Amino acid sequence: MQLDRQTGANLTILCLLTAMQKIKYPILILLALTCLIAAKPRLVKTKVNDEITVSIPAGWRPMDGIDFTERYPSVRAPLGAYTDEERMIDFAVNVSATQWPDKDATVAHKFFKSSVVNMFDKVEFISDGIKEHQGNKYIYLEFTSRVNGNKRAEGLSDPVLKYTYVQYLLAKDKTLVFSFNCPKRAQQDWQPIAHEMMKAIKVKS
């Protein structure tokens, strides 16, 4: 599994760094750097439509309609949605049903943050705010969430823990939503990559 390869690479690096304290050979440094590069997926530019270009990890595939509906039953069909080989981690581009004609980012930020809090049983925000990127103003929310399990439902008794990074772009006649999701246990490996993916988003004005 992809996650297992990354975890294995991190353990290898830890062992090498421990060894370097006793044996100061340059080759160990080279091996450690090689493992770091191997553990980090390469991002590939992907055209969503004529206006939007994103970067996703190499090897990811587009979600089909059934795949997306199973994971996001209450969300409209996306402009683009992508997932990894194990279908554990995903990135989606969507249009929000909520429009902001006056582009009031401050009010919109409060609205979206409140909506996130109401969606889950527990939310812990890592960062949130408003930022400028390539001439566009984005609202961003980065958080971990918990949905409690249903003890009466077979196979659904365990809580669902996730790490999520969402960016909203208030356009003239729509709100674009860029969202990254992965299991909370994979947050350490994928949080830096999620940041890179969000920085690589390009939207034509």
C-alpha positions as CSV (number, residue, x, y, z in Angstrom):
1,M,0.0,0.0,0.0
2,Q,1.1,3.6,-0.7
3,L,0.8,4.6,2.9
4,D,2.9,1.6,4.1
5,R,5.7,2.5,1.6
6,Q,5.8,6.1,3.1
7,T,5.8,4.8,6.6
8,G,8.6,2.4,5.8
9,A,10.6,5.1,4.2
10,N,10.3,7.3,7.3
11,L,11.4,4.4,9.5
12,T,14.4,3.8,7.3
13,I,15.4,7.5,7.5
14,L,15.2,7.3,11.3
15,C,17.5,4.3,11.4
16,L,20.0,5.9,9.1
17,L,20.1,9.2,11.1
18,T,20.7,7.1,14.3
19,A,23.5,5.3,12.6
20,M,25.0,8.6,11.4
21,Q,25.6,9.6,15.0
22,K,28.1,6.7,15.3
23,I,29.4,6.4,11.7
24,K,29.9,9.7,9.8
25,Y,29.9,8.4,6.2
26,P,28.6,10.8,3.5
27,I,26.9,7.8,1.8
28,L,24.4,7.6,4.7
29,I,23.3,11.2,4.1
30,L,22.8,10.4,0.4
31,L,20.7,7.3,1.2
32,A,18.6,9.3,3.7
33,L,17.9,12.0,1.1
34,T,17.1,9.3,-1.5
35,C,14.5,7.8,0.9
36,L,12.9,11.2,1.5
37,I,12.5,11.8,-2.3
38,A,11.1,8.3,-2.8
39,A,8.5,8.9,0.0
40,K,7.2,12.1,-1.5
41,P,4.9,11.7,-4.4
42,R,5.4,13.7,-7.6
43,L,2.7,16.2,-8.4
44,V,1.4,16.3,-12.0
45,K,-0.5,19.2,-13.5
46,T,-4.0,18.3,-14.4
47,K,-6.5,20.4,-16.3
48,V,-10.0,20.3,-14.7
49,N,-11.5,22.6,-17.4
50,D,-10.5,25.7,-19.4
51,E,-10.4,27.8,-16.3
52,I,-8.9,25.6,-13.6
53,T,-5.7,23.6,-13.4
54,V,-4.6,21.6,-10.4
55,S,-1.7,19.4,-9.4
56,I,-2.3,15.9,-8.1
57,P,0.0,13.0,-7.1
58,A,1.2,10.8,-10.0
59,G,-0.8,7.6,-10.1
60,W,-4.0,9.1,-8.8
61,R,-7.1,8.5,-11.0
62,P,-10.3,10.4,-11.6
63,M,-13.3,9.2,-9.5
64,D,-16.2,7.9,-11.4
65,G,-19.8,8.9,-10.6
66,I,-20.5,5.9,-8.3
67,D,-17.2,6.3,-6.4
68,F,-18.0,10.0,-5.7
69,T,-21.6,9.4,-4.7
70,E,-20.6,6.7,-2.2
71,R,-18.3,9.1,-0.4
72,Y,-20.2,12.4,-0.8
73,P,-23.9,11.4,-1.2
74,S,-25.1,14.9,-0.3
75,V,-22.8,16.9,-2.6
76,R,-23.5,17.8,-6.3
77,A,-21.4,16.2,-9.0
78,P,-17.9,17.8,-8.9
79,L,-16.0,19.6,-11.7
80,G,-13.2,17.2,-11.0
81,A,-12.4,14.6,-8.3
82,Y,-9.4,12.3,-7.9
83,T,-8.3,9.5,-5.6
84,D,-5.3,7.3,-4.9
85,E,-5.0,3.6,-5.7
86,E,-6.4,2.5,-2.3
87,R,-9.3,5.0,-2.5
88,M,-8.4,6.4,0.9
89,I,-7.2,9.9,0.0
90,D,-8.9,12.3,-2.4
91,F,-9.0,15.8,-3.9
92,A,-12.0,17.4,-5.4
93,V,-13.0,20.6,-7.2
94,N,-16.6,21.6,-6.8
95,V,-19.0,24.6,-7.1
96,S,-20.7,25.6,-3.9
97,A,-24.5,26.1,-3.9
98,T,-23.9,29.3,-1.9
99,Q,-23.0,32.4,-3.9
100,W,-21.5,35.7,-2.7
101,P,-22.4,38.4,-5.2
102,D,-20.5,41.1,-3.2
103,K,-17.5,38.8,-2.6
104,D,-17.4,39.6,1.1
105,A,-14.7,37.2,2.1
106,T,-14.9,38.0,5.8
107,V,-18.6,37.1,6.1
108,A,-18.1,34.1,3.8
109,H,-15.2,32.8,6.0
110,K,-17.4,32.9,9.1
111,F,-20.2,31.2,7.2
112,F,-18.1,28.3,5.9
113,K,-16.3,27.8,9.2
114,S,-19.7,27.6,11.0
115,S,-21.0,25.1,8.4
116,V,-18.0,22.9,8.9
117,V,-18.5,22.8,12.7
118,N,-22.1,21.8,12.2
119,M,-21.2,19.0,9.8
120,F,-19.3,16.8,12.3
121,D,-19.5,15.6,15.8
122,K,-16.1,17.1,16.6
123,V,-13.9,19.6,14.8
124,E,-10.4,20.9,15.7
125,F,-9.1,23.7,13.4
126,I,-5.4,23.7,12.6
127,S,-5.5,26.9,10.6
128,D,-8.1,29.1,8.9
129,G,-8.3,32.6,7.4
130,I,-8.2,34.5,4.1
131,K,-5.1,34.7,1.8
132,E,-4.1,36.0,-1.6
133,H,-2.8,33.6,-4.2
134,Q,-1.9,34.4,-7.8
135,G,-4.2,37.4,-7.8
136,N,-7.2,35.6,-6.2
137,K,-8.5,35.8,-2.7
138,Y,-9.0,32.4,-1.0
139,I,-10.8,31.4,2.2
140,Y,-9.1,28.4,3.7
141,L,-10.0,25.9,6.5
142,E,-7.6,23.2,7.7
143,F,-9.0,20.9,10.3
144,T,-9.4,17.4,11.7
145,S,-12.9,16.0,12.2
146,R,-14.7,13.1,13.9
147,V,-18.0,11.5,13.1
148,N,-19.1,9.2,15.8
149,G,-19.9,5.6,14.9
150,N,-23.4,4.0,15.0
151,K,-23.2,1.2,17.6
152,R,-26.4,-0.3,16.3
153,A,-25.2,-0.5,12.7
154,E,-22.9,-3.4,11.7
155,G,-19.6,-2.3,10.3
156,L,-20.3,1.4,11.2
157,S,-19.6,1.3,15.0
158,D,-16.1,2.9,14.8
159,P,-15.7,6.7,14.6
160,V,-14.5,8.2,11.3
161,L,-11.5,10.5,11.8
162,K,-10.2,12.7,9.0
163,Y,-7.8,15.4,8.1
164,T,-9.2,18.0,5.7
165,Y,-7.9,21.1,3.9
166,V,-10.5,23.2,2.0
167,Q,-10.0,26.4,0.0
168,Y,-12.9,28.5,-1.3
169,L,-12.6,31.0,-4.1
170,L,-15.3,33.6,-4.4
171,A,-15.8,34.2,-8.1
172,K,-18.1,36.6,-9.8
173,D,-21.1,34.2,-10.2
174,K,-20.0,31.2,-8.2
175,T,-17.9,29.8,-5.3
176,L,-15.2,27.3,-6.2
177,V,-14.3,24.7,-3.6
178,F,-11.1,22.8,-3.5
179,S,-10.9,20.0,-0.9
180,F,-8.3,17.5,0.2
181,N,-9.3,14.6,2.5
182,C,-7.4,11.7,4.1
183,P,-7.7,9.5,7.2
184,K,-6.4,11.3,10.3
185,R,-3.8,8.5,10.7
186,A,-2.3,9.6,7.4
187,Q,-2.2,13.3,8.3
188,Q,1.6,13.4,9.1
189,D,2.5,12.0,5.7
190,W,0.0,14.0,3.6
191,Q,-0.5,17.3,5.3
192,P,2.6,18.9,3.6
193,I,1.5,17.5,0.2
194,A,-2.0,18.9,0.7
195,H,-0.4,22.3,1.2
196,E,1.6,22.0,-2.0
197,M,-1.5,21.0,-3.9
198,M,-3.4,24.0,-2.7
199,K,-0.5,26.3,-3.6
200,A,-0.4,24.8,-7.1
201,I,-4.1,25.7,-7.9
202,K,-4.4,28.0,-10.9
203,V,-7.7,29.7,-11.8
204,K,-8.1,32.1,-14.7
205,S,-9.8,35.3,-13.7
